[in-house]
Amino acid sequence: MAFRVARVVDAISRDDAVAKAMVMVRADPKAQGVAGKPAPELSVEHVVKVKARPAVKPGFMFFPD
């Protein structure tokens, strides 16, 4: 299984935004590893600078890998 998730963070750079988003996702129980399985691989596909904080659904979208 794979998943997609969007997070909004306040950051001073792209690298800072990536780091903060990864911390948020890793802290979510849904992104934790399952006993006996390797921890999920996480990566960031897009970082977008916005002027106003957009509404983002907090959930995960799971799909077959």
PQR file of N, CA, C, O and H, with PARSE charges and radii, in Angstrom:
ATOM      1  N   MET A   1       0.844  -1.185   0.000 -0.4000 1.5000
ATOM      2  CA  MET A   1       0.000   0.000   0.000 -0.0000 2.0000
ATOM      3  C   MET A   1       0.883   1.240   0.000  0.5500 1.7000
ATOM      4  O   MET A   1       2.014   1.225   0.486 -0.5500 1.4000
ATOM      5  N   ALA A   2       0.350   2.278  -0.542 -0.4000 1.5000
ATOM      6  CA  ALA A   2       1.007   3.580  -0.529 -0.0000 2.0000
ATOM      7  C   ALA A   2      -0.030   4.588  -0.056  0.5500 1.7000
ATOM      8  O   ALA A   2      -1.220   4.280   0.018 -0.5500 1.4000
ATOM      9  H   ALA A   2      -0.569   2.290  -0.936  0.4000 1.0000
ATOM     10  N   PHE A   3       0.425   5.786   0.263 -0.4000 1.5000
ATOM     11  CA  PHE A   3      -0.530   6.816   0.649 -0.0000 2.0000
ATOM     12  C   PHE A   3      -0.035   8.186   0.231  0.5500 1.7000
ATOM     13  O   PHE A   3       1.156   8.405   0.010 -0.5500 1.4000
ATOM     14  H   PHE A   3       1.391   6.037   0.203  0.4000 1.0000
ATOM     15  N   ARG A   4      -0.979   9.089   0.133 -0.4000 1.5000
ATOM     16  CA  ARG A   4      -0.697  10.506  -0.127 -0.0000 2.0000
ATOM     17  C   ARG A   4      -1.318  11.294   1.000  0.5500 1.7000
ATOM     18  O   ARG A   4      -2.357  10.921   1.546 -0.5500 1.4000
ATOM     19  H   ARG A   4      -1.946   8.910   0.313  0.4000 1.0000
ATOM     20  N   VAL A   5      -0.672  12.381   1.339 -0.4000 1.5000
ATOM     21  CA  VAL A   5      -1.178  13.239   2.389 -0.0000 2.0000
ATOM     22  C   VAL A   5      -0.668  14.655   2.126  0.5500 1.7000
ATOM     23  O   VAL A   5       0.445  14.829   1.628 -0.5500 1.4000
ATOM     24  H   VAL A   5       0.171  12.684   0.896  0.4000 1.0000
ATOM     25  N   ALA A   6      -1.459  15.647   2.451 -0.4000 1.5000
ATOM     26  CA  ALA A   6      -1.041  17.047   2.307 -0.0000 2.0000
ATOM     27  C   ALA A   6      -0.938  17.665   3.693  0.5500 1.7000
ATOM     28  O   ALA A   6      -1.776  17.415   4.560 -0.5500 1.4000
ATOM     29  H   ALA A   6      -2.362  15.505   2.855  0.4000 1.0000
ATOM     30  N   ARG A   7       0.073  18.456   3.890 -0.4000 1.5000
ATOM     31  CA  ARG A   7       0.253  19.169   5.152 -0.0000 2.0000
ATOM     32  C   ARG A   7       0.636  20.606   4.852  0.5500 1.7000
ATOM     33  O   ARG A   7       1.312  20.878   3.860 -0.5500 1.4000
ATOM     34  H   ARG A   7       0.754  18.660   3.186  0.4000 1.0000
ATOM     35  N   VAL A   8       0.210  21.522   5.702 -0.4000 1.5000
ATOM     36  CA  VAL A   8       0.543  22.939   5.578 -0.0000 2.0000
ATOM     37  C   VAL A   8       1.409  23.304   6.773  0.5500 1.7000
ATOM     38  O   VAL A   8       1.041  23.046   7.919 -0.5500 1.4000
ATOM     39  H   VAL A   8      -0.339  21.300   6.508  0.4000 1.0000
ATOM     40  N   VAL A   9       2.562  23.906   6.501 -0.4000 1.5000
ATOM     41  CA  VAL A   9       3.486  24.307   7.567 -0.0000 2.0000
ATOM     42  C   VAL A   9       3.947  25.732   7.334  0.5500 1.7000
ATOM     43  O   VAL A   9       3.932  26.224   6.206 -0.5500 1.4000
ATOM     44  H   VAL A   9       2.861  24.115   5.570  0.4000 1.0000
ATOM     45  N   ASP A  10       4.358  26.393   8.408 -0.4000 1.5000
ATOM     46  CA  ASP A  10       5.018  27.684   8.302 -0.0000 2.0000
ATOM     47  C   ASP A  10       6.510  27.399   8.257  0.5500 1.7000
ATOM     48  O   ASP A  10       7.044  26.757   9.161 -0.5500 1.4000
ATOM     49  H   ASP A  10       4.370  25.993   9.325  0.4000 1.0000
ATOM     50  N   ALA A  11       7.192  27.870   7.213 -0.4000 1.5000
ATOM     51  CA  ALA A  11       8.608  27.556   7.049 -0.0000 2.0000
ATOM     52  C   ALA A  11       9.342  28.729   6.417  0.5500 1.7000
ATOM     53  O   ALA A  11       8.742  29.575   5.754 -0.5500 1.4000
ATOM     54  H   ALA A  11       6.758  28.392   6.478  0.4000 1.0000
ATOM     55  N   ILE A  12      10.651  28.761   6.635 -0.4000 1.5000
ATOM     56  CA  ILE A  12      11.466  29.843   6.074 -0.0000 2.0000
ATOM     57  C   ILE A  12      12.127  29.450   4.753  0.5500 1.7000
ATOM     58  O   ILE A  12      12.670  30.301   4.049 -0.5500 1.4000
ATOM     59  H   ILE A  12      11.139  28.073   7.173  0.4000 1.0000
ATOM     60  N   SER A  13      12.079  28.155   4.418 -0.4000 1.5000
ATOM     61  CA  SER A  13      12.663  27.690   3.160 -0.0000 2.0000
ATOM     62  C   SER A  13      11.983  26.387   2.748  0.5500 1.7000
ATOM     63  O   SER A  13      11.209  25.804   3.508 -0.5500 1.4000
ATOM     64  H   SER A  13      11.638  27.463   4.989  0.4000 1.0000
ATOM     65  N   ARG A  14      12.287  25.946   1.535 -0.4000 1.5000
ATOM     66  CA  ARG A  14      11.739  24.680   1.044 -0.0000 2.0000
ATOM     67  C   ARG A  14      12.219  23.528   1.932  0.5500 1.7000
ATOM     68  O   ARG A  14      11.429  22.667   2.320 -0.5500 1.4000
ATOM     69  H   ARG A  14      12.915  26.419   0.917  0.4000 1.0000
ATOM     70  N   ASP A  15      13.507  23.516   2.249 -0.4000 1.5000
ATOM     71  CA  ASP A  15      14.045  22.441   3.092 -0.0000 2.0000
ATOM     72  C   ASP A  15      13.397  22.428   4.471  0.5500 1.7000
ATOM     73  O   ASP A  15      13.130  21.363   5.027 -0.5500 1.4000
ATOM     74  H   ASP A  15      14.149  24.215   1.934  0.4000 1.0000
ATOM     75  N   ASP A  16      13.148  23.607   5.018 -0.4000 1.5000
ATOM     76  CA  ASP A  16      12.480  23.711   6.315 -0.0000 2.0000
ATOM     77  C   ASP A  16      11.052  23.174   6.213  0.5500 1.7000
ATOM     78  O   ASP A  16      10.583  22.482   7.116 -0.5500 1.4000
ATOM     79  H   ASP A  16      13.365  24.472   4.567  0.4000 1.0000
ATOM     80  N   ALA A  17      10.366  23.488   5.126 -0.4000 1.5000
ATOM     81  CA  ALA A  17       8.996  23.006   4.917 -0.0000 2.0000
ATOM     82  C   ALA A  17       8.976  21.479   4.816  0.5500 1.7000
ATOM     83  O   ALA A  17       8.114  20.828   5.407 -0.5500 1.4000
ATOM     84  H   ALA A  17      10.747  24.051   4.393  0.4000 1.0000
ATOM     85  N   VAL A  18       9.911  20.917   4.079 -0.4000 1.5000
ATOM     86  CA  VAL A  18       9.993  19.462   3.942 -0.0000 2.0000
ATOM     87  C   VAL A  18      10.222  18.822   5.309  0.5500 1.7000
ATOM     88  O   VAL A  18       9.540  17.865   5.675 -0.5500 1.4000
ATOM     89  H   VAL A  18      10.611  21.446   3.599  0.4000 1.0000
ATOM     90  N   ALA A  19      11.189  19.358   6.063 -0.4000 1.5000
ATOM     91  CA  ALA A  19      11.507  18.791   7.375 -0.0000 2.0000
ATOM     92  C   ALA A  19      10.300  18.846   8.310  0.5500 1.7000
ATOM     93  O   ALA A  19      10.004  17.866   8.993 -0.5500 1.4000
ATOM     94  H   ALA A  19      11.743  20.136   5.766  0.4000 1.0000
ATOM     95  N   LYS A  20       9.608  19.974   8.345 -0.4000 1.5000
ATOM     96  CA  LYS A  20       8.452  20.116   9.229 -0.0000 2.0000
ATOM     97  C   LYS A  20       7.305  19.195   8.813  0.5500 1.7000
ATOM     98  O   LYS A  20       6.647  18.594   9.663 -0.5500 1.4000
ATOM     99  H   LYS A  20       9.850  20.770   7.790  0.4000 1.0000
ATOM    100  N   ALA A  21       7.070  19.087   7.518 -0.4000 1.5000
ATOM    101  CA  ALA A  21       5.997  18.203   7.040 -0.0000 2.0000
ATOM    102  C   ALA A  21       6.318  16.745   7.368  0.5500 1.7000
ATOM    103  O   ALA A  21       5.429  15.991   7.763 -0.5500 1.4000
ATOM    104  H   ALA A  21       7.605  19.575   6.828  0.4000 1.0000
ATOM    105  N   MET A  22       7.571  16.346   7.209 -0.4000 1.5000
ATOM    106  CA  MET A  22       7.963  14.967   7.521 -0.0000 2.0000
ATOM    107  C   MET A  22       7.781  14.664   9.008  0.5500 1.7000
ATOM    108  O   MET A  22       7.347  13.569   9.365 -0.5500 1.4000
ATOM    109  H   MET A  22       8.294  16.958   6.888  0.4000 1.0000
ATOM    110  N   VAL A  23       8.105  15.613   9.867 -0.4000 1.5000
ATOM    111  CA  VAL A  23       7.902  15.420  11.310 -0.0000 2.0000
ATOM    112  C   VAL A  23       6.413  15.228  11.600  0.5500 1.7000
ATOM    113  O   VAL A  23       6.035  14.347  12.372 -0.5500 1.4000
ATOM    114  H   VAL A  23       8.458  16.503   9.577  0.4000 1.0000
ATOM    115  N   MET A  24       5.577  16.048  10.983 -0.4000 1.5000
ATOM    116  CA  MET A  24       4.131  15.936  11.202 -0.0000 2.0000
ATOM    117  C   MET A  24       3.605  14.568  10.764  0.5500 1.7000
ATOM    118  O   MET A  24       2.841  13.930  11.488 -0.5500 1.4000
ATOM    119  H   MET A  24       5.884  16.764  10.356  0.4000 1.0000
ATOM    120  N   VAL A  25       4.012  14.129   9.590 -0.4000 1.5000
ATOM    121  CA  VAL A  25       3.507  12.860   9.071 -0.0000 2.0000
ATOM    122  C   VAL A  25       4.047  11.692   9.892  0.5500 1.7000
ATOM    123  O   VAL A  25       3.298  10.771  10.217 -0.5500 1.4000
ATOM    124  H   VAL A  25       4.633  14.647   9.002  0.4000 1.0000
ATOM    125  N   ARG A  26       5.331  11.718  10.229 -0.4000 1.5000
ATOM    126  CA  ARG A  26       5.907  10.617  11.017 -0.0000 2.0000
ATOM    127  C   ARG A  26       5.251  10.496  12.397  0.5500 1.7000
ATOM    128  O   ARG A  26       5.194   9.404  12.961 -0.5500 1.4000
ATOM    129  H   ARG A  26       5.940  12.466   9.965  0.4000 1.0000
ATOM    130  N   ALA A  27       4.759  11.609  12.938 -0.4000 1.5000
ATOM    131  CA  ALA A  27       4.123  11.593  14.255 -0.0000 2.0000
ATOM    132  C   ALA A  27       2.700  11.036  14.206  0.5500 1.7000
ATOM    133  O   ALA A  27       2.143  10.680  15.245 -0.5500 1.4000
ATOM    134  H   ALA A  27       4.805  12.496  12.480  0.4000 1.0000
ATOM    135  N   ASP A  28       2.112  10.957  13.022 -0.4000 1.5000
ATOM    136  CA  ASP A  28       0.741  10.478  12.885 -0.0000 2.0000
ATOM    137  C   ASP A  28       0.717   8.951  13.004  0.5500 1.7000
ATOM    138  O   ASP A  28       1.475   8.276  12.307 -0.5500 1.4000
ATOM    139  H   ASP A  28       2.564  11.247  12.179  0.4000 1.0000
ATOM    140  N   PRO A  29      -0.125   8.399  13.861 -0.5600 1.5000
ATOM    141  CA  PRO A  29      -0.185   6.936  14.018  0.2800 2.0000
ATOM    142  C   PRO A  29      -0.469   6.185  12.719  0.5500 1.7000
ATOM    143  O   PRO A  29      -0.044   5.040  12.571 -0.5500 1.4000
ATOM    144  N   LYS A  30      -1.177   6.804  11.780 -0.4000 1.5000
ATOM    145  CA  LYS A  30      -1.494   6.132  10.517 -0.0000 2.0000
ATOM    146  C   LYS A  30      -0.247   5.924   9.656  0.5500 1.7000
ATOM    147  O   LYS A  30      -0.259   5.089   8.751 -0.5500 1.4000
ATOM    148  H   LYS A  30      -1.522   7.734  11.900  0.4000 1.0000
ATOM    149  N   ALA A  31       0.817   6.663   9.921 -0.4000 1.5000
ATOM    150  CA  ALA A  31       2.045   6.544   9.138 -0.0000 2.0000
ATOM    151  C   ALA A  31       3.093   5.679   9.834  0.5500 1.7000
ATOM    152  O   ALA A  31       4.212   5.539   9.341 -0.5500 1.4000
ATOM    153  H   ALA A  31       0.826   7.341  10.655  0.4000 1.0000
ATOM    154  N   GLN A  32       2.737   5.107  10.959 -0.4000 1.5000
ATOM    155  CA  GLN A  32       3.674   4.263  11.694 -0.0000 2.0000
ATOM    156  C   GLN A  32       3.786   2.903  11.027  0.5500 1.7000
ATOM    157  O   GLN A  32       2.883   2.471  10.311 -0.5500 1.4000
ATOM    158  H   GLN A  32       1.828   5.220  11.359  0.4000 1.0000
ATOM    159  N   GLY A  33       4.875   2.254  11.265 -0.4000 1.5000
ATOM    160  CA  GLY A  33       5.074   0.918  10.721 -0.0000 2.0000
ATOM    161  C   GLY A  33       4.146  -0.087  11.385  0.5500 1.7000
ATOM    162  O   GLY A  33       3.634   0.154  12.478 -0.5500 1.4000
ATOM    163  H   GLY A  33       5.608   2.606  11.847  0.4000 1.0000
ATOM    164  N   VAL A  34       3.936  -1.190  10.732 -0.4000 1.5000
ATOM    165  CA  VAL A  34       3.138  -2.294  11.248 -0.0000 2.0000
ATOM    166  C   VAL A  34       4.118  -3.339  11.781  0.5500 1.7000
ATOM    167  O   VAL A  34       5.149  -3.603  11.162 -0.5500 1.4000
ATOM    168  H   VAL A  34       4.351  -1.386   9.843  0.4000 1.0000
ATOM    169  N   ALA A  35       3.797  -3.922  12.915 -0.4000 1.5000
ATOM    170  CA  ALA A  35       4.681  -4.929  13.519 -0.0000 2.0000
ATOM    171  C   ALA A  35       5.064  -5.994  12.497  0.5500 1.7000
ATOM    172  O   ALA A  35       4.203  -6.549  11.813 -0.5500 1.4000
ATOM    173  H   ALA A  35       2.959  -3.707  13.418  0.4000 1.0000
ATOM    174  N   GLY A  36       6.352  -6.271  12.399 -0.4000 1.5000
ATOM    175  CA  GLY A  36       6.840  -7.280  11.477 -0.0000 2.0000
ATOM    176  C   GLY A  36       7.067  -6.788  10.059  0.5500 1.7000
ATOM    177  O   GLY A  36       7.519  -7.548   9.203 -0.5500 1.4000
ATOM    178  H   GLY A  36       7.051  -5.821  12.955  0.4000 1.0000
ATOM    179  N   LYS A  37       6.761  -5.538   9.805 -0.4000 1.5000
ATOM    180  CA  LYS A  37       6.947  -4.948   8.474 -0.0000 2.0000
ATOM    181  C   LYS A  37       7.919  -3.775   8.584  0.5500 1.7000
ATOM    182  O   LYS A  37       8.019  -3.164   9.647 -0.5500 1.4000
ATOM    183  H   LYS A  37       6.393  -4.921  10.501  0.4000 1.0000
ATOM    184  N   PRO A  38       8.630  -3.451   7.518 -0.5600 1.5000
ATOM    185  CA  PRO A  38       9.523  -2.291   7.564  0.2800 2.0000
ATOM    186  C   PRO A  38       8.721  -0.993   7.681  0.5500 1.7000
ATOM    187  O   PRO A  38       7.575  -0.916   7.236 -0.5500 1.4000
ATOM    188  N   ALA A  39       9.334   0.013   8.279 -0.4000 1.5000
ATOM    189  CA  ALA A  39       8.681   1.326   8.390 -0.0000 2.0000
ATOM    190  C   ALA A  39       8.403   1.862   6.985  0.5500 1.7000
ATOM    191  O   ALA A  39       9.149   1.568   6.050 -0.5500 1.4000
ATOM    192  H   ALA A  39      10.265  -0.050   8.640  0.4000 1.0000
ATOM    193  N   PRO A  40       7.338   2.644   6.834 -0.5600 1.5000
ATOM    194  CA  PRO A  40       7.031   3.174   5.507  0.2800 2.0000
ATOM    195  C   PRO A  40       8.112   4.141   5.027  0.5500 1.7000
ATOM    196  O   PRO A  40       8.703   4.876   5.818 -0.5500 1.4000
ATOM    197  N   GLU A  41       8.357   4.124   3.726 -0.4000 1.5000
ATOM    198  CA  GLU A  41       9.261   5.102   3.120 -0.0000 2.0000
ATOM    199  C   GLU A  41       8.458   6.368   2.879  0.5500 1.7000
ATOM    200  O   GLU A  41       7.350   6.314   2.346 -0.5500 1.4000
ATOM    201  H   GLU A  41       7.877   3.527   3.084  0.4000 1.0000
ATOM    202  N   LEU A  42       9.013   7.501   3.270 -0.4000 1.5000
ATOM    203  CA  LEU A  42       8.324   8.772   3.083 -0.0000 2.0000
ATOM    204  C   LEU A  42       9.141   9.664   2.157  0.5500 1.7000
ATOM    205  O   LEU A  42      10.370   9.692   2.224 -0.5500 1.4000
ATOM    206  H   LEU A  42       9.913   7.544   3.704  0.4000 1.0000
ATOM    207  N   SER A  43       8.442  10.388   1.295 -0.4000 1.5000
ATOM    208  CA  SER A  43       9.097  11.357   0.422 -0.0000 2.0000
ATOM    209  C   SER A  43       8.141  12.513   0.178  0.5500 1.7000
ATOM    210  O   SER A  43       6.933  12.384   0.376 -0.5500 1.4000
ATOM    211  H   SER A  43       7.443  10.365   1.241  0.4000 1.0000
ATOM    212  N   VAL A  44       8.680  13.622  -0.247 -0.4000 1.5000
ATOM    213  CA  VAL A  44       7.880  14.808  -0.538 -0.0000 2.0000
ATOM    214  C   VAL A  44       7.882  15.014  -2.043  0.5500 1.7000
ATOM    215  O   VAL A  44       8.943  15.084  -2.663 -0.5500 1.4000
ATOM    216  H   VAL A  44       9.661  13.727  -0.409  0.4000 1.0000
ATOM    217  N   GLU A  45       6.696  15.111  -2.632 -0.4000 1.5000
ATOM    218  CA  GLU A  45       6.590  15.322  -4.072 -0.0000 2.0000
ATOM    219  C   GLU A  45       6.518  16.791  -4.442  0.5500 1.7000
ATOM    220  O   GLU A  45       7.143  17.220  -5.412 -0.5500 1.4000
ATOM    221  H   GLU A  45       5.834  15.054  -2.128  0.4000 1.0000
ATOM    222  N   HIS A  46       5.756  17.569  -3.675 -0.4000 1.5000
ATOM    223  CA  HIS A  46       5.557  18.971  -4.031 -0.0000 2.0000
ATOM    224  C   HIS A  46       5.654  19.859  -2.799  0.5500 1.7000
ATOM    225  O   HIS A  46       5.174  19.506  -1.722 -0.5500 1.4000
ATOM    226  H   HIS A  46       5.248  17.220  -2.887  0.4000 1.0000
ATOM    227  N   VAL A  47       6.275  21.005  -2.973 -0.4000 1.5000
ATOM    228  CA  VAL A  47       6.269  22.066  -1.965 -0.0000 2.0000
ATOM    229  C   VAL A  47       5.794  23.312  -2.693  0.5500 1.7000
ATOM    230  O   VAL A  47       6.381  23.713  -3.698 -0.5500 1.4000
ATOM    231  H   VAL A  47       6.665  21.292  -3.848  0.4000 1.0000
ATOM    232  N   VAL A  48       4.733  23.922  -2.186 -0.4000 1.5000
ATOM    233  CA  VAL A  48       4.150  25.087  -2.836 -0.0000 2.0000
ATOM    234  C   VAL A  48       4.063  26.219  -1.829  0.5500 1.7000
ATOM    235  O   VAL A  48       3.518  26.050  -0.738 -0.5500 1.4000
ATOM    236  H   VAL A  48       4.257  23.596  -1.370  0.4000 1.0000
ATOM    237  N   LYS A  49       4.598  27.368  -2.195 -0.4000 1.5000
ATOM    238  CA  LYS A  49       4.496  28.548  -1.347 -0.0000 2.0000
ATOM    239  C   LYS A  49       3.127  29.187  -1.574  0.5500 1.7000
ATOM    240  O   LYS A  49       2.709  29.383  -2.715 -0.5500 1.4000
ATOM    241  H   LYS A  49       5.040  27.505  -3.081  0.4000 1.0000
ATOM    242  N   VAL A  50       2.435  29.510  -0.485 -0.4000 1.5000
ATOM    243  CA  VAL A  50       1.114  30.127  -0.583 -0.0000 2.0000
ATOM    244  C   VAL A  50       1.081  31.399   0.249  0.5500 1.7000
ATOM    245  O   VAL A  50       1.843  31.555   1.202 -0.5500 1.4000
ATOM    246  H   VAL A  50       2.774  29.351   0.442  0.4000 1.0000
ATOM    247  N   LYS A  51       0.189  32.302  -0.126 -0.4000 1.5000
ATOM    248  CA  LYS A  51       0.048  33.561   0.621 -0.0000 2.0000
ATOM    249  C   LYS A  51      -0.922  33.411   1.782  0.5500 1.7000
ATOM    250  O   LYS A  51      -0.773  34.069   2.811 -0.5500 1.4000
ATOM    251  H   LYS A  51      -0.430  32.175  -0.901  0.4000 1.0000
ATOM    252  N   ALA A  52      -1.908  32.552   1.617 -0.4000 1.5000
ATOM    253  CA  ALA A  52      -2.896  32.313   2.671 -0.0000 2.0000
ATOM    254  C   ALA A  52      -2.950  30.821   2.958  0.5500 1.7000
ATOM    255  O   ALA A  52      -2.749  30.002   2.061 -0.5500 1.4000
ATOM    256  H   ALA A  52      -2.030  32.017   0.781  0.4000 1.0000
ATOM    257  N   ARG A  53      -3.218  30.477   4.187 -0.4000 1.5000
ATOM    258  CA  ARG A  53      -3.259  29.076   4.612 -0.0000 2.0000
ATOM    259  C   ARG A  53      -4.473  28.394   3.993  0.5500 1.7000
ATOM    260  O   ARG A  53      -5.610  28.722   4.332 -0.5500 1.4000
ATOM    261  H   ARG A  53      -3.381  31.143   4.915  0.4000 1.0000
ATOM    262  N   PRO A  54      -4.237  27.438   3.078 -0.5600 1.5000
ATOM    263  CA  PRO A  54      -5.370  26.760   2.438  0.2800 2.0000
ATOM    264  C   PRO A  54      -5.981  25.710   3.362  0.5500 1.7000
ATOM    265  O   PRO A  54      -5.332  25.209   4.281 -0.5500 1.4000
ATOM    266  N   ALA A  55      -7.227  25.398   3.097 -0.4000 1.5000
ATOM    267  CA  ALA A  55      -7.888  24.315   3.827 -0.0000 2.0000
ATOM    268  C   ALA A  55      -7.363  23.000   3.255  0.5500 1.7000
ATOM    269  O   ALA A  55      -7.422  22.778   2.046 -0.5500 1.4000
ATOM    270  H   ALA A  55      -7.754  25.804   2.350  0.4000 1.0000
ATOM    271  N   VAL A  56      -6.855  22.136   4.118 -0.4000 1.5000
ATOM    272  CA  VAL A  56      -6.311  20.849   3.694 -0.0000 2.0000
ATOM    273  C   VAL A  56      -6.936  19.772   4.556  0.5500 1.7000
ATOM    274  O   VAL A  56      -6.945  19.870   5.783 -0.5500 1.4000
ATOM    275  H   VAL A  56      -6.807  22.316   5.101  0.4000 1.0000
ATOM    276  N   LYS A  57      -7.457  18.744   3.905 -0.4000 1.5000
ATOM    277  CA  LYS A  57      -8.036  17.621   4.650 -0.0000 2.0000
ATOM    278  C   LYS A  57      -6.916  16.917   5.405  0.5500 1.7000
ATOM    279  O   LYS A  57      -5.871  16.631   4.820 -0.5500 1.4000
ATOM    280  H   LYS A  57      -7.450  18.664   2.908  0.4000 1.0000
ATOM    281  N   PRO A  58      -7.109  16.631   6.690 -0.5600 1.5000
ATOM    282  CA  PRO A  58      -6.032  16.059   7.489  0.2800 2.0000
ATOM    283  C   PRO A  58      -5.786  14.563   7.280  0.5500 1.7000
ATOM    284  O   PRO A  58      -4.795  14.034   7.784 -0.5500 1.4000
ATOM    285  N   GLY A  59      -6.646  13.884   6.565 -0.4000 1.5000
ATOM    286  CA  GLY A  59      -6.540  12.436   6.445 -0.0000 2.0000
ATOM    287  C   GLY A  59      -5.511  11.959   5.436  0.5500 1.7000
ATOM    288  O   GLY A  59      -4.846  12.753   4.771 -0.5500 1.4000
ATOM    289  H   GLY A  59      -7.451  14.314   6.156  0.4000 1.0000
ATOM    290  N   PHE A  60      -5.398  10.646   5.341 -0.4000 1.5000
ATOM    291  CA  PHE A  60      -4.499   9.985   4.395 -0.0000 2.0000
ATOM    292  C   PHE A  60      -5.324   9.374   3.281  0.5500 1.7000
ATOM    293  O   PHE A  60      -6.449   8.934   3.520 -0.5500 1.4000
ATOM    294  H   PHE A  60      -5.939  10.001   5.881  0.4000 1.0000
ATOM    295  N   MET A  61      -4.794   9.336   2.071 -0.4000 1.5000
ATOM    296  CA  MET A  61      -5.436   8.666   0.951 -0.0000 2.0000
ATOM    297  C   MET A  61      -4.570   7.454   0.620  0.5500 1.7000
ATOM    298  O   MET A  61      -3.458   7.603   0.114 -0.5500 1.4000
ATOM    299  H   MET A  61      -3.880   9.693   1.877  0.4000 1.0000
ATOM    300  N   PHE A  62      -5.075   6.258   0.903 -0.4000 1.5000
ATOM    301  CA  PHE A  62      -4.335   5.023   0.667 -0.0000 2.0000
ATOM    302  C   PHE A  62      -4.700   4.458  -0.697  0.5500 1.7000
ATOM    303  O   PHE A  62      -5.840   4.582  -1.145 -0.5500 1.4000
ATOM    304  H   PHE A  62      -5.979   6.137   1.314  0.4000 1.0000
ATOM    305  N   PHE A  63      -3.714   3.829  -1.361 -0.4000 1.5000
ATOM    306  CA  PHE A  63      -3.959   3.186  -2.646 -0.0000 2.0000
ATOM    307  C   PHE A  63      -2.919   2.076  -2.843  0.5500 1.7000
ATOM    308  O   PHE A  63      -1.854   2.114  -2.228 -0.5500 1.4000
ATOM    309  H   PHE A  63      -2.788   3.728  -0.997  0.4000 1.0000
ATOM    310  N   PRO A  64      -3.224   1.082  -3.704 -0.5600 1.5000
ATOM    311  CA  PRO A  64      -2.266  -0.006  -3.952  0.2800 2.0000
ATOM    312  C   PRO A  64      -0.991   0.554  -4.582  0.5500 1.7000
ATOM    313  O   PRO A  64      -1.046   1.429  -5.446 -0.5500 1.4000
ATOM    314  N   ASP A  65       0.142   0.045  -4.145 -0.4000 1.5000
ATOM    315  CA  ASP A  65       1.422   0.517  -4.661 -0.0000 2.0000
ATOM    316  C   ASP A  65       1.722  -0.099  -6.005  0.5500 1.7000
ATOM    317  O   ASP A  65       2.765   0.185  -6.594 -0.5500 1.4000
ATOM    318  H   ASP A  65       0.187  -0.666  -3.443  0.4000 1.0000
TER
END
